[in-house]
Amino acid sequence: MFSQFAKRYPSLSEILHLLFPMILTMTLELSISIVDTMMLGHYDSLHLAAVGLASSLWSPVACFMIGVTFGLTPLITRHLHGRQRKLVNLYMSQAFGLSLILGAIGAILSVTLLPMAAQMMASEAETQRVTAQYLYLFSPTFMALALMTSYKNLFEAAGKPRIPLLVATLSLILNIIFNYLLIYGNFGFPEMGASGAAIASAASVWLSLLVFVFYDLRVNGDTLFSRIDWYYVRNPGILFGVGLPAGFAFSFEIGLFSSLTWLISAFGDLALGAGQIVMSYSTILFTPLMAMSAVTAIVVAKAMATDGIEAVQQKVRIILALGLGYVSICFIVTQGLHDRIPFLFSSNEVVAAMAAGILLISSTYQFPDMVQTVFTGALRGFRDTRSSMIAMAVSLFGLSIPLGYWLAHLSPWSDTLNVRGLYVGLGVGLTILAMILLARYRMTLKKFRNKKLPHPEEVA
């Protein structure tokens, strides 16, 4: 039955083959922070606020590193499906070198500047202390996170999305077990609260990386990353050139939510907890959209290397249709259950009530968020990562933050909107961003009409 479906709808079959495992993989990966939020929400409200604040500080740094590795997708996809398979080792060697460098920088920031920023934003001394302790313990994770994402991108570009799915499942299981032991102090382990969550997250990420390496070298019959080329470890210029704008674009988007957390801190630590609930729930809903973006990058790069622009348009239309159906369901569910969803994350009624009001607004901007995410992936498939970076910087930081601040603090409706004004500004910025990226995508289609993706000057 599936073979008949695949023959009748080959493009849809190809997309779904990649999409479903990648959605599950990203859901499981991001569920690590969700598990931390849910367990800490039922442990202590200040510890929940501290982890929310810590996440808002380290997430932009980590997402920049992860975003840089996104440059692997169009490069590796082209060579795995082309005639230059051996170049995959060179690109992965560059990813290895960048992970070492960026991971060290992230660790240094996590033990120096980020705790100082937390002291300025949190009003409670206990929240400041717990946030700093979390950042100290989480600092060794940056390097492993970048390397693990590189392996994930490698297997997905190779058309093997089930391997990252299995690794992500193992990582989530380990995180739940470690959290249960270390947050609450069960089975004789020390009760560590947020610090235990940091150790649990770090341990699960490092173990997941080791599983990737072991599988590819010892189990995988078709080893993808067989050797490290130390010359390209020291000279990661090609990957960095493609991945740098993608890293900034991804960190801009995540940094926007982090900026919202910082602005929410002006409304008190309970508001920080509410913001963390909204971010965690929004992350769950956004995960399939991230998978759609990654799939779009893969199928666009592959189509441009083999079929041409007509195949690109067809596959992007299919992904947009799938995305529209998905966000429509999310909108209906969130609007109907907005007052109940927060209690999944926290038992504090004040925090839950604040989060419920924000969810009514956040559910409306999922539609433009879907559009901008898909077209970001499409442009990445064309190796155009710079346009997304500029568009996100202008629309999100140039518009969303100033407008949200004005609505929440200075506008005639500030007393009514309160913290919700920040999220109204976010919705407006995402809508503008979607329009810009759509226009850029159409320009790119005209540029590559009747052409295959040109070969850049790359390693020989």
C-alpha positions in Angstrom: 0.0 0.0 0.0 2.8 2.4 0.9 4.7 1.6 -2.3 1.6 2.4 -4.4 1.2 5.7 -2.5 4.9 6.5 -3.1 4.6 5.8 -6.8 1.5 8.0 -7.1 2.8 10.9 -5.0 6.6 10.7 -5.1 7.2 14.3 -3.8 4.8 14.0 -0.9 6.2 10.6 -0.1 9.8 11.9 0.0 8.8 14.8 2.2 6.9 12.6 4.7 9.7 10.1 4.8 12.0 12.8 6.1 9.4 14.9 8.0 7.9 12.5 10.5 11.1 11.1 12.0 12.6 14.6 12.1 9.5 16.0 13.9 9.8 13.2 16.5 13.5 13.8 16.8 13.3 17.5 17.4 10.3 17.1 19.7 12.3 14.7 21.8 15.4 16.9 21.8 13.5 20.0 22.8 11.5 18.0 25.3 14.6 18.0 27.5 14.0 21.6 28.4 10.2 20.9 28.7 10.9 18.1 31.2 13.1 20.5 33.2 10.3 23.1 33.2 7.6 20.6 34.2 9.6 19.0 37.0 10.9 22.3 38.4 7.4 23.8 38.1 6.2 21.3 40.6 9.4 21.6 42.7 9.7 25.4 43.4 8.5 28.5 41.6 11.8 30.4 42.1 13.8 27.5 40.7 11.4 27.5 37.7 12.0 31.2 37.2 15.8 30.7 37.5 15.9 28.0 34.8 13.7 30.2 32.6 16.1 33.1 33.0 19.2 30.8 32.5 17.7 29.3 29.4 17.0 32.8 28.0 20.7 33.6 28.5 22.4 30.4 27.1 19.8 29.7 24.4 21.0 32.4 22.0 24.6 31.3 22.4 23.8 27.6 21.8 21.4 28.4 19.0 24.1 30.4 17.2 26.4 27.3 17.3 23.6 25.0 16.2 22.7 27.5 13.4 26.2 27.5 12.1 26.0 23.7 11.7 22.8 24.2 9.6 25.3 25.1 6.8 26.1 21.4 6.6 22.7 20.6 5.2 22.9 22.1 1.7 26.6 21.2 1.4 26.3 17.6 2.5 23.1 16.9 0.7 24.6 18.0 -2.6 27.7 15.8 -2.2 25.9 12.7 -0.8 23.6 12.7 -3.8 26.3 13.8 -6.2 29.8 12.6 -7.2 31.9 14.0 -4.4 31.0 11.9 -1.4 34.5 12.1 0.1 34.0 15.9 0.7 31.6 15.0 3.5 34.6 14.2 5.7 36.0 17.6 5.0 32.8 19.4 5.9 32.4 17.3 9.1 36.0 18.1 10.0 35.1 21.7 9.7 32.1 21.2 11.9 34.3 19.5 14.5 36.7 22.4 14.5 33.9 25.0 14.8 32.3 23.0 17.6 35.5 23.0 19.6 36.0 26.8 19.1 32.5 27.9 19.6 31.9 25.4 22.5 34.9 26.9 24.4 33.6 30.4 23.8 30.1 29.4 25.0 31.5 27.8 28.1 33.5 30.9 29.0 30.4 33.1 28.5 28.4 30.8 30.7 30.7 31.2 33.7 31.5 34.9 33.3 29.1 37.3 31.5 25.8 35.4 31.7 25.7 35.0 35.5 26.4 38.8 35.7 23.4 39.4 33.4 21.2 37.2 35.5 22.1 39.3 38.6 20.9 42.4 36.8 17.6 40.9 35.6 16.3 38.8 38.6 14.9 40.6 41.5 15.1 37.8 44.1 18.6 37.0 45.5 17.7 33.2 45.5 16.7 33.4 41.8 20.1 35.1 41.0 22.0 32.4 42.9 20.2 29.4 41.4 20.5 30.9 37.9 24.3 31.4 38.2 24.7 27.9 39.6 22.7 26.4 36.7 24.9 28.3 34.2 28.1 27.1 35.8 27.0 23.5 35.6 25.6 23.7 32.1 28.7 25.3 30.6 30.5 22.1 29.5 27.4 21.2 27.3 27.9 23.8 24.5 30.6 21.8 22.7 28.7 18.5 22.8 25.5 20.2 21.7 27.2 21.6 18.5 28.8 18.3 17.7 25.6 16.3 18.3 23.7 18.7 16.0 26.3 18.2 13.3 25.9 14.5 13.4 22.1 14.9 13.4 22.3 17.1 10.3 24.7 14.6 8.7 22.3 11.6 9.1 19.2 13.6 8.0 21.0 14.9 4.9 21.9 11.3 4.1 18.2 10.3 4.2 18.6 8.4 7.5 16.4 10.4 9.9 15.6 7.3 12.1 19.1 7.3 13.6 18.7 10.8 15.2 15.2 9.8 16.3 16.6 6.8 18.2 19.4 8.9 19.8 16.9 11.7 20.8 14.7 9.1 22.4 17.6 7.7 24.4 18.6 11.3 25.4 15.1 12.1 26.7 14.8 8.9 28.7 18.2 9.6 30.3 17.2 13.2 31.1 14.0 12.1 32.8 15.8 9.6 34.9 18.6 12.0 35.9 16.1 14.7 36.6 14.1 12.4 38.8 17.2 11.5 40.8 18.9 14.9 41.1 16.1 17.5 41.2 14.1 15.7 44.0 16.9 13.7 45.5 15.4 10.3 45.1 17.1 6.9 45.7 19.8 8.5 48.0 20.9 11.1 45.5 21.3 14.7 46.7 18.3 17.1 46.3 19.7 19.7 43.9 16.7 21.4 42.3 17.7 23.5 39.3 21.4 22.5 39.6 20.3 18.8 39.3 18.4 19.7 36.1 21.6 21.3 34.7 23.7 18.2 35.4 21.0 16.0 33.9 20.8 18.0 30.7 24.6 18.0 30.3 24.9 14.3 30.9 22.2 13.4 28.5 23.7 15.6 25.7 27.2 14.2 26.1 26.0 10.6 26.2 23.9 11.2 23.0 27.0 12.5 21.2 28.9 9.4 22.2 26.1 7.2 20.8 26.2 9.0 17.5 30.0 8.5 17.2 29.9 4.9 18.2 27.0 4.1 15.8 28.6 5.8 12.8 32.1 4.2 13.3 31.2 0.7 14.7 27.6 -0.1 13.7 26.8 1.8 10.5 27.7 -0.3 7.5 27.9 2.9 5.4 30.1 5.1 7.6 29.4 8.8 6.8 32.2 10.5 8.9 35.1 8.1 8.7 38.1 10.3 9.5 39.0 13.7 10.8 41.1 15.9 8.4 43.0 18.2 10.8 43.8 20.7 8.1 40.1 21.5 7.8 39.6 21.4 11.5 41.9 24.3 11.7 40.5 25.9 8.5 36.7 25.8 8.7 36.1 28.7 6.3 33.7 27.1 3.8 31.2 25.8 6.4 31.6 29.0 8.5 30.9 31.2 5.4 27.6 29.3 4.7 26.7 28.7 8.4 27.6 32.0 9.9 24.5 33.9 8.6 22.3 30.8 9.4 23.7 30.9 13.0 22.9 34.6 13.4 19.4 34.1 11.9 18.7 31.2 14.3 20.1 33.0 17.3 18.1 36.1 16.4 14.9 34.2 16.4 15.6 32.4 19.7 17.2 35.6 21.1 14.0 37.4 20.5 12.2 35.0 22.9 15.1 35.4 25.3 14.8 39.2 25.0 11.1 38.8 25.9 12.1 36.9 29.0 14.4 39.8 30.0 11.7 42.3 29.4 9.2 40.2 31.3 11.5 40.3 34.3 10.4 43.9 34.9 7.0 42.5 35.8 8.4 40.3 38.6 9.7 36.7 39.0 6.2 35.2 38.8 5.9 36.7 35.4 9.2 35.1 34.5 7.7 31.7 35.4 4.7 32.5 33.2 6.9 33.4 30.3 8.9 30.2 30.7 5.6 28.2 30.5 4.6 30.0 27.3 8.1 29.5 25.8 8.1 25.8 26.7 4.6 25.3 25.2 5.4 27.3 22.2 8.6 25.3 21.7 6.5 22.1 21.6 4.3 23.6 18.9 7.2 25.1 17.0 9.2 21.8 16.8 7.3 20.4 13.7 7.9 23.8 12.0 11.6 23.5 12.6 11.5 20.0 11.1 9.6 21.4 8.1 12.3 24.1 7.7 15.0 21.4 7.8 13.2 19.2 5.3 12.6 22.2 3.0 16.4 22.9 3.0 17.2 19.3 2.1 14.6 18.8 -0.6 15.4 22.2 -2.2 19.1 21.5 -2.3 18.5 18.0 -3.7 16.0 19.2 -6.3 18.3 22.0 -7.5 21.1 19.5 -7.9 19.0 17.1 -9.9 15.6 18.3 -11.1 15.5 22.1 -11.3 13.3 24.9 -10.2 9.9 23.4 -11.0 10.5 20.5 -8.6 11.5 23.1 -5.9 8.2 25.0 -6.3 6.2 21.8 -6.1 7.8 20.5 -3.0 7.7 23.9 -1.2 3.9 24.1 -2.0 3.4 20.7 -0.4 5.3 21.7 2.7 3.3 24.9 3.0 0.0 23.0 2.8 1.2 20.6 5.5 2.2 23.5 7.6 -1.1 25.3 7.2 -3.0 22.3 8.3 -0.8 21.8 11.4 -0.9 25.4 12.7 -4.7 25.5 12.2 -5.0 22.5 14.6 -2.6 24.1 17.0 -4.6 27.4 17.0 -7.9 25.6 17.7 -6.4 23.5 20.6 -4.6 26.5 22.2 -7.6 28.8 22.0 -9.9 26.1 23.5 -7.6 24.9 26.3 -5.5 28.1 27.1 -6.7 28.2 30.7 -5.8 24.5 31.3 -2.5 24.1 29.5 -0.4 26.2 32.0 -1.3 23.7 34.8 0.7 21.1 33.0 3.8 23.1 33.8 3.1 24.7 37.1 0.7 24.3 40.1 1.0 28.0 41.0 -2.4 29.6 40.1 -1.1 33.1 39.7 1.6 32.0 37.2 -0.8 29.8 35.3 -3.3 32.6 35.0 -0.7 35.0 33.5 0.5 32.3 31.1 -3.1 31.6 30.0 -3.6 35.2 28.9 -0.4 35.2 26.9 -1.3 31.9 25.2 -4.4 33.5 23.6 -2.1 35.9 21.8 0.8 33.6 21.0 -1.6 31.1 19.2 -2.5 33.7 16.6 1.1 34.4 15.3 1.7 30.7 14.6 0.5 31.2 11.0 3.1 33.8 10.0 5.7 31.9 12.0 5.0 28.8 9.9 5.4 30.8 6.7 8.7 32.4 7.7 10.1 29.1 8.9 9.4 27.2 5.7 10.9 30.0 3.5 13.9 30.3 5.7 14.5 26.6 5.0 13.9 27.1 1.3 16.5 29.9 1.1 19.0 27.8 3.1 18.5 25.1 0.4 19.6 27.7 -2.1 22.6 28.4 0.2 21.1 31.9 0.7 21.5 32.3 4.5 22.4 35.9 4.5 18.9 37.2 3.5 17.2 35.4 6.4 19.7 36.8 8.8 19.1 40.4 7.7 15.3 40.0 7.5 15.2 38.5 11.0 17.4 41.2 12.5 15.3 44.0 11.0 11.8 42.6 11.6 12.3 41.0 15.0 14.7 43.3 16.7 14.0 46.4 14.7 10.3 46.1 15.0 9.1 43.5 17.5 11.0 44.5 20.5 10.4 48.3 20.3 6.7 47.8 19.4 6.2 45.3 22.2 7.9 47.5 24.8 5.8 50.5 23.7 2.6 48.4 24.0 3.5 47.0 27.4 4.8 50.1 29.0 4.0 53.4 27.2 0.9 52.9 25.0 -2.6 54.0 26.0 -3.4 50.3 26.4 -0.4 49.4 28.6 -2.5 49.0 31.8 -4.8 46.5 30.0 -2.1 44.7 27.9 0.6 44.6 30.5 3.1 41.8 29.7 0.9 40.6 26.8 1.9 43.7 24.9 5.3 42.2 24.4 3.7 39.2 22.6 1.5 41.4 20.4 4.7 43.1 19.2 6.2 39.7 18.5 3.2 38.7 16.3 3.5 41.9 14.2 7.3 41.3 13.7 6.8 37.7 12.6 4.1 38.8 10.1 6.5 41.3 8.5 9.3 38.7 8.5 7.1 36.2 6.6 6.3 38.8 4.0 10.0 39.7 3.5 11.1 36.1 3.1 8.3 35.3 0.7 9.4 38.1 -1.5 13.0 37.0 -1.3 12.0 33.4 -2.2 10.2 34.6 -5.3 13.3 36.7 -6.4 15.5 33.6 -5.9 13.1 31.5 -8.1 13.5 34.0 -10.9 17.2 34.0 -10.5 17.6 30.3 -10.8 14.9 29.8 -13.5 16.1 27.1 -16.0 19.3 26.6 -14.0 20.8 24.1 -11.6 22.4 25.2 -8.4 25.8 26.6 -9.3 28.9 25.1 -7.8 30.8 27.5 -5.6 34.5 27.6 -5.1 34.9 24.7 -2.7 37.6 22.3 -1.5 39.0 20.0 -4.2 
